[in-house]
Amino acid sequence: MNEEQLNVVLGTISEPVKNVYKLTSRKQAEEIQRIVRIFHINEEQKNKHKMLAIKNLATMKVVFSNN
């Protein structure tokens, strides 16, 4: 999701001079916090998958080198 899509979904308006978002309700702020948490979880999962792939590749190389 890019910034424009978030603006449309949340109905937020960016303030170009101050480079901040004006949130008119607590619900909008909570929704932005929820989306940020989702992005953080997604990034952590990517890191875990990368480490698992590296571990599997190393294991496969050891198995093939012994045969």
Backbone hydrogen bonds, N-H to C=O, Kabsch-Sander energy under -0.5 kcal/mol:
donor,donor_aa,acceptor,acceptor_aa,energy
6,L,2,N,-2.1
7,N,3,E,-2.2
8,V,4,E,-2.0
9,V,5,Q,-2.7
10,L,6,L,-2.7
11,G,7,N,-1.4
12,T,7,N,-0.9
13,I,22,K,-0.7
15,E,20,V,-3.0
19,N,15,E,-2.1
20,V,15,E,-1.0
22,K,13,I,-1.6
23,L,21,Y,-0.8
24,T,22,K,-0.5
29,A,25,S,-1.4
30,E,26,R,-2.6
31,E,27,K,-2.1
32,I,28,Q,-2.1
33,Q,29,A,-2.2
34,R,30,E,-2.2
35,I,31,E,-2.2
36,V,32,I,-2.3
37,R,33,Q,-2.2
38,I,34,R,-2.0
39,F,35,I,-2.2
40,H,36,V,-2.2
41,I,37,R,-2.6
42,N,38,I,-2.5
43,E,39,F,-2.1
44,E,40,H,-2.2
45,Q,41,I,-2.3
46,K,42,N,-2.0
47,N,43,E,-1.9
48,K,44,E,-2.1
49,H,45,Q,-2.5
50,K,46,K,-2.2
51,M,47,N,-2.2
52,L,48,K,-2.3
53,A,49,H,-2.4
54,I,50,K,-2.3
55,K,51,M,-2.3
56,N,52,L,-2.5
57,L,53,A,-2.2
58,A,54,I,-2.3
59,T,55,K,-2.3
60,M,56,N,-2.4
61,K,57,L,-2.2
62,V,58,A,-2.0
63,V,59,T,-2.3
64,F,60,M,-2.5
65,S,61,K,-2.1
66,N,62,V,-1.4
67,N,63,V,-0.7
